[in-house]
Amino acid sequence: MTTSDIQQAKQRFGIIGNTPGLNRAISRALQIAPTDLSVLITGESGTGKEFFPQIIHTNSRRKHGRYIAVNCGAIPEGTIDSELFGHEKGSFTGALSDRKGYFEEADGGTIFLDEVGELPLTTQARLLRVLETGEFIKVGSSKVLKTNVRIVAATNLDMVKAISEGKFREDLFYRLNTVPIELPPLRNRVEDILLLFRKFSNDFAEKYRMPAIQLTDDAREMLTSYRWPGNIRQLKNVTEQISIFETSREVSAAVLRPYLPAYNIERLPVLSANHDNKDGFQFGNEREMLYQVIFEMKKEVNELKHVVHNLMAEQHSAVNEELDVYAQEPVIKHNNSPIHPVLKTYHLDENASEGEIIHTENEYEEEPYTMEDVERETIRKALERNNGKRKKTAEELKISERTLYRKIKEYNLE
């Protein structure tokens, strides 16, 4: 594809940026558009994957056919087969009439399956049959129907990991992944960040009828050094918030900082883009990074507690020596089990007989913590912030609604 073709596609679909990774993805979409090959688009949430199925469809022979976009993660598991393949009247409670599914409606066109990694395994088997033979069966029917659709799928999951965990069919992955297109995260498109901010700032200035936001030099540096876990979607939201709430049209780094969640944490070495931790584990996503930071902080707190208790023990020992009081108790270790540090506190009691020392014993134990504890608390607080609204909570946590429902049930957060 020529540079002119790529620029035309950008203008038509409002895509901003000139990084090689973005241009390569657009070029690949244009190249495979005239074919009927299945395409799998991968990339983090908020990178703009939804534009590429449209680029493929509008530049294909199917451009006059229907284009249907389906968010697989937003459809409940119990109705996903009916939505995709249709159902017969009376096939289940509430099926009051026959219904065409998306694959029947999109016959001769293109269907975009967003969050395809969230499909249940039974639905994956049905989808594989459509890809291999073009055949499907409505829910509650035994009649085989044919459809001629092109499938473009997208996911933000690690599909290799999902396959190894038995959550996604390997044969379906290879059928969908005939042509892979990978979108780079915003943190790898540093030179595009200011271009996108300027575009969003002008859009919101026009929308809200106010002057566009301008950034000082230190604010621009802060904007480009931030890791943007929510990618372009997060940048757009931040720009809109600043446009609405800030009275001054020139924004400095001090003003910008509160709009960038955990800005200082994002800049910690453990979170750097190409950094592995001391155990050689490379983080797979932003959430894992956050969990690691929490665990490291917890570990440091426990270490500080040890130090404080040791200092207190030394102080009491010094006091006892001055009082010429000596106390020693044996340390017993059972079955090679770890010994919790025990703090013996000795003090004189006014009511004690002469020479008698009263002591109290405080056992200090480290607080246990697990990944599940952190995840449960994160979901609970997010639900509270969103007044129990699961759709908003799922969007904030950047997970699908189905995954959120499963986690709520798993952690008994109903």
PyMOL commands that set and color helices and strands:
alter all, ss='L'
color gray80, all
select helices_A, chain A and resi 3-13+20-32+51-58+72-74+80-85+102-105+116-118+121-133+159-164+170-176+186-188+190-208+217-225+231-245+253-259+263-266+269-271+286-322+371-385+390-397+401-410
alter helices_A, ss='H'
color red, helices_A
select strands_A, chain A and resi 39-42+67-71+110-114+135-137+144-146+150-155+179-182+214-215+250-251+342-347+358-363
alter strands_A, ss='S'
color yellow, strands_A
deselect
rebuild
show_as cartoon
